[in-house]
Amino acid sequence: MNTESDLLAAAKVAAQFDKLTRHVASSFKHQLEIAQAANDKDEIIKQQIKLEVLKAARMMFSGSYKVALKTAPAGDWSDA
């Protein structure tokens, strides 16, 4: 992947993924705040898990994106 059109397409995919996952994270955070206000421990844990899974997905995407653009070696996601 080194043509200009490939780079542009990759940037568009990354931007859309970022936009969507930030929106989802915001929703999860809102639900977490509601659960905390209600002192609903089960729901608090559920929302925290959702946020952590989303965080992991974002890190995996970031690492994959860097590898695809050859800005990081495969498997080097330490700073994702």
TIVO-2410 file (N, C-alpha, C; in nm, 3 decimals):
# residues 80
REC num residu      c1      c2      c3 atome chaine
REC   1      M   0.086  -0.117   0.000     N      A
REC   1      M   0.000   0.000   0.000    CA      A
REC   1      M   0.090   0.123   0.000     C      A
REC   2      N   0.108   0.181  -0.117     N      A
REC   2      N   0.185   0.304  -0.120    CA      A
REC   2      N   0.138   0.402  -0.226     C      A
REC   3      T   0.034   0.367  -0.297     N      A
REC   3      T  -0.013   0.465  -0.393    CA      A
REC   3      T  -0.092   0.573  -0.319     C      A
REC   4      E  -0.098   0.686  -0.380     N      A
REC   4      E  -0.169   0.799  -0.318    CA      A
REC   4      E  -0.316   0.765  -0.294     C      A
REC   5      S  -0.378   0.695  -0.388     N      A
REC   5      S  -0.519   0.660  -0.371    CA      A
REC   5      S  -0.538   0.558  -0.259     C      A
REC   6      D  -0.442   0.466  -0.242     N      A
REC   6      D  -0.448   0.370  -0.132    CA      A
REC   6      D  -0.438   0.443   0.002     C      A
REC   7      L  -0.347   0.538   0.009     N      A
REC   7      L  -0.329   0.612   0.133    CA      A
REC   7      L  -0.453   0.694   0.166     C      A
REC   8      L  -0.514   0.754   0.066     N      A
REC   8      L  -0.634   0.832   0.086    CA      A
REC   8      L  -0.750   0.742   0.132     C      A
REC   9      A  -0.764   0.627   0.070     N      A
REC   9      A  -0.869   0.533   0.109    CA      A
REC   9      A  -0.848   0.485   0.253     C      A
REC  10      A  -0.725   0.453   0.288     N      A
REC  10      A  -0.694   0.409   0.424    CA      A
REC  10      A  -0.725   0.519   0.525     C      A
REC  11      A  -0.692   0.641   0.492     N      A
REC  11      A  -0.720   0.754   0.581    CA      A
REC  11      A  -0.870   0.772   0.601     C      A
REC  12      K  -0.947   0.752   0.494     N      A
REC  12      K  -1.093   0.764   0.504    CA      A
REC  12      K  -1.151   0.655   0.595     C      A
REC  13      V  -1.102   0.534   0.579     N      A
REC  13      V  -1.149   0.424   0.663    CA      A
REC  13      V  -1.114   0.452   0.809     C      A
REC  14      A  -0.993   0.497   0.833     N      A
REC  14      A  -0.949   0.526   0.970    CA      A
REC  14      A  -1.033   0.639   1.031     C      A
REC  15      A  -1.060   0.741   0.954     N      A
REC  15      A  -1.139   0.854   1.005    CA      A
REC  15      A  -1.281   0.809   1.038     C      A
REC  16      Q  -1.340   0.727   0.953     N      A
REC  16      Q  -1.476   0.679   0.978    CA      A
REC  16      Q  -1.480   0.589   1.101     C      A
REC  17      F  -1.382   0.500   1.113     N      A
REC  17      F  -1.375   0.411   1.230    CA      A
REC  17      F  -1.362   0.494   1.357     C      A
REC  18      D  -1.277   0.595   1.352     N      A
REC  18      D  -1.258   0.683   1.468    CA      A
REC  18      D  -1.387   0.754   1.504     C      A
REC  19      K  -1.453   0.809   1.405     N      A
REC  19      K  -1.578   0.881   1.428    CA      A
REC  19      K  -1.683   0.789   1.491     C      A
REC  20      L  -1.701   0.672   1.433     N      A
REC  20      L  -1.802   0.579   1.483    CA      A
REC  20      L  -1.771   0.529   1.624     C      A
REC  21      T  -1.647   0.491   1.647     N      A
REC  21      T  -1.613   0.436   1.778    CA      A
REC  21      T  -1.612   0.544   1.886     C      A
REC  22      R  -1.580   0.667   1.851     N      A
REC  22      R  -1.592   0.776   1.950    CA      A
REC  22      R  -1.738   0.798   1.988     C      A
REC  23      H  -1.827   0.790   1.890     N      A
REC  23      H  -1.970   0.805   1.917    CA      A
REC  23      H  -2.020   0.692   2.008     C      A
REC  24      V  -1.980   0.570   1.977     N      A
REC  24      V  -2.021   0.456   2.059    CA      A
REC  24      V  -1.964   0.469   2.200     C      A
REC  25      A  -1.839   0.510   2.212     N      A
REC  25      A  -1.777   0.528   2.344    CA      A
REC  25      A  -1.852   0.633   2.424     C      A
REC  26      S  -1.892   0.740   2.359     N      A
REC  26      S  -1.968   0.845   2.427    CA      A
REC  26      S  -2.099   0.789   2.482     C      A
REC  27      S  -2.164   0.707   2.404     N      A
REC  27      S  -2.289   0.645   2.449    CA      A
REC  27      S  -2.264   0.553   2.568     C      A
REC  28      F  -2.158   0.472   2.560     N      A
REC  28      F  -2.125   0.383   2.671    CA      A
REC  28      F  -2.093   0.464   2.797     C      A
REC  29      K  -2.020   0.573   2.782     N      A
REC  29      K  -1.986   0.657   2.898    CA      A
REC  29      K  -2.111   0.717   2.960     C      A
REC  30      H  -2.204   0.758   2.876     N      A
REC  30      H  -2.331   0.812   2.926    CA      A
REC  30      H  -2.407   0.706   3.005     C      A
REC  31      Q  -2.412   0.585   2.951     N      A
REC  31      Q  -2.479   0.475   3.021    CA      A
REC  31      Q  -2.408   0.442   3.152     C      A
REC  32      L  -2.277   0.454   3.153     N      A
REC  32      L  -2.200   0.431   3.275    CA      A
REC  32      L  -2.235   0.535   3.380     C      A
REC  33      E  -2.245   0.661   3.340     N      A
REC  33      E  -2.281   0.768   3.433    CA      A
REC  33      E  -2.420   0.744   3.492     C      A
REC  34      I  -2.512   0.699   3.410     N      A
REC  34      I  -2.648   0.669   3.459    CA      A
REC  34      I  -2.642   0.555   3.561     C      A
REC  35      A  -2.567   0.452   3.529     N      A
REC  35      A  -2.553   0.338   3.620    CA      A
REC  35      A  -2.488   0.380   3.752     C      A
REC  36      Q  -2.388   0.467   3.743     N      A
REC  36      Q  -2.322   0.515   3.864    CA      A
REC  36      Q  -2.418   0.598   3.949     C      A
REC  37      A  -2.498   0.682   3.883     N      A
REC  37      A  -2.595   0.764   3.956    CA      A
REC  37      A  -2.700   0.677   4.026     C      A
REC  38      A  -2.735   0.565   3.962     N      A
REC  38      A  -2.833   0.473   4.019    CA      A
REC  38      A  -2.769   0.372   4.114     C      A
REC  39      N  -2.638   0.379   4.125     N      A
REC  39      N  -2.561   0.284   4.207    CA      A
REC  39      N  -2.590   0.139   4.167     C      A
REC  40      D  -2.604   0.116   4.035     N      A
REC  40      D  -2.632  -0.017   3.981    CA      A
REC  40      D  -2.498  -0.085   3.947     C      A
REC  41      K  -2.449  -0.160   4.043     N      A
REC  41      K  -2.315  -0.219   4.031    CA      A
REC  41      K  -2.302  -0.312   3.910     C      A
REC  42      D  -2.405  -0.391   3.883     N      A
REC  42      D  -2.399  -0.482   3.768    CA      A
REC  42      D  -2.390  -0.405   3.637     C      A
REC  43      E  -2.469  -0.300   3.626     N      A
REC  43      E  -2.467  -0.218   3.503    CA      A
REC  43      E  -2.336  -0.141   3.492     C      A
REC  44      I  -2.282  -0.097   3.604     N      A
REC  44      I  -2.152  -0.027   3.602    CA      A
REC  44      I  -2.046  -0.120   3.542     C      A
REC  45      I  -2.043  -0.243   3.590     N      A
REC  45      I  -1.944  -0.339   3.540    CA      A
REC  45      I  -1.966  -0.365   3.392     C      A
REC  46      K  -2.092  -0.382   3.352     N      A
REC  46      K  -2.124  -0.407   3.212    CA      A
REC  46      K  -2.074  -0.294   3.122     C      A
REC  47      Q  -2.099  -0.171   3.161     N      A
REC  47      Q  -2.056  -0.056   3.080    CA      A
REC  47      Q  -1.903  -0.041   3.081     C      A
REC  48      Q  -1.840  -0.070   3.193     N      A
REC  48      Q  -1.693  -0.064   3.197    CA      A
REC  48      Q  -1.632  -0.168   3.104     C      A
REC  49      I  -1.692  -0.286   3.101     N      A
REC  49      I  -1.643  -0.391   3.010    CA      A
REC  49      I  -1.659  -0.347   2.865     C      A
REC  50      K  -1.774  -0.291   2.832     N      A
REC  50      K  -1.798  -0.244   2.696    CA      A
REC  50      K  -1.693  -0.139   2.656     C      A
REC  51      L  -1.666  -0.047   2.746     N      A
REC  51      L  -1.565   0.056   2.716    CA      A
REC  51      L  -1.427  -0.004   2.695     C      A
REC  52      E  -1.390  -0.101   2.776     N      A
REC  52      E  -1.258  -0.164   2.763    CA      A
REC  52      E  -1.248  -0.245   2.634     C      A
REC  53      V  -1.355  -0.312   2.595     N      A
REC  53      V  -1.355  -0.388   2.468    CA      A
REC  53      V  -1.341  -0.291   2.351     C      A
REC  54      L  -1.413  -0.180   2.357     N      A
REC  54      L  -1.403  -0.080   2.251    CA      A
REC  54      L  -1.262  -0.020   2.246     C      A
REC  55      K  -1.205   0.004   2.361     N      A
REC  55      K  -1.067   0.056   2.367    CA      A
REC  55      K  -0.971  -0.045   2.301     C      A
REC  56      A  -0.989  -0.173   2.331     N      A
REC  56      A  -0.904  -0.276   2.271    CA      A
REC  56      A  -0.921  -0.280   2.120     C      A
REC  57      A  -1.045  -0.268   2.073     N      A
REC  57      A  -1.071  -0.268   1.929    CA      A
REC  57      A  -1.002  -0.150   1.862     C      A
REC  58      R  -1.008  -0.034   1.926     N      A
REC  58      R  -0.942   0.085   1.870    CA      A
REC  58      R  -0.790   0.065   1.865     C      A
REC  59      M  -0.736   0.002   1.968     N      A
REC  59      M  -0.592  -0.024   1.969    CA      A
REC  59      M  -0.553  -0.123   1.859     C      A
REC  60      M  -0.635  -0.226   1.839     N      A
REC  60      M  -0.607  -0.324   1.733    CA      A
REC  60      M  -0.615  -0.259   1.596     C      A
REC  61      F  -0.715  -0.174   1.577     N      A
REC  61      F  -0.727  -0.105   1.449    CA      A
REC  61      F  -0.607  -0.015   1.427     C      A
REC  62      S  -0.568   0.058   1.529     N      A
REC  62      S  -0.453   0.148   1.518    CA      A
REC  62      S  -0.327   0.072   1.481     C      A
REC  63      G  -0.307  -0.041   1.546     N      A
REC  63      G  -0.190  -0.123   1.514    CA      A
REC  63      G  -0.194  -0.176   1.373     C      A
REC  64      S  -0.311  -0.223   1.331     N      A
REC  64      S  -0.327  -0.275   1.195    CA      A
REC  64      S  -0.305  -0.165   1.092     C      A
REC  65      Y  -0.356  -0.048   1.121     N      A
REC  65      Y  -0.342   0.067   1.031    CA      A
REC  65      Y  -0.194   0.103   1.015     C      A
REC  66      K  -0.122   0.105   1.125     N      A
REC  66      K   0.021   0.138   1.120    CA      A
REC  66      K   0.099   0.034   1.041     C      A
REC  67      V   0.063  -0.094   1.060     N      A
REC  67      V   0.131  -0.200   0.986    CA      A
REC  67      V   0.100  -0.187   0.837     C      A
REC  68      A  -0.027  -0.161   0.803     N      A
REC  68      A  -0.067  -0.148   0.663    CA      A
REC  68      A   0.005  -0.032   0.596     C      A
REC  69      L   0.028   0.076   0.670     N      A
REC  69      L   0.098   0.191   0.615    CA      A
REC  69      L   0.251   0.179   0.628     C      A
REC  70      K   0.291   0.067   0.687     N      A
REC  70      K   0.434   0.038   0.706    CA      A
REC  70      K   0.503   0.142   0.794     C      A
REC  71      T   0.428   0.193   0.893     N      A
REC  71      T   0.489   0.285   0.990    CA      A
REC  71      T   0.524   0.212   1.117     C      A
REC  72      A   0.490   0.081   1.124     N      A
REC  72      A   0.525  -0.002   1.238    CA      A
REC  72      A   0.540  -0.145   1.188     C      A
REC  73      P   0.634  -0.221   1.245     N      A
REC  73      P   0.647  -0.361   1.205    CA      A
REC  73      P   0.528  -0.441   1.255     C      A
REC  74      A   0.497  -0.548   1.186     N      A
REC  74      A   0.388  -0.636   1.229    CA      A
REC  74      A   0.413  -0.682   1.373     C      A
REC  75      G   0.312  -0.672   1.455     N      A
REC  75      G   0.324  -0.715   1.594    CA      A
REC  75      G   0.370  -0.606   1.689     C      A
REC  76      D   0.414  -0.492   1.639     N      A
REC  76      D   0.460  -0.384   1.726    CA      A
REC  76      D   0.348  -0.284   1.748     C      A
REC  77      W   0.264  -0.314   1.847     N      A
REC  77      W   0.150  -0.228   1.876    CA      A
REC  77      W   0.167  -0.163   2.012     C      A
REC  78      S   0.287  -0.155   2.061     N      A
REC  78      S   0.311  -0.108   2.196    CA      A
REC  78      S   0.262   0.034   2.221     C      A
REC  79      D   0.260   0.117   2.118     N      A
REC  79      D   0.218   0.255   2.140    CA      A
REC  79      D   0.083   0.285   2.077     C      A
REC  80      A   0.008   0.181   2.043     N      A
REC  80      A  -0.123   0.201   1.977    CA      A
REC  80      A  -0.222   0.266   2.070     C      A
***
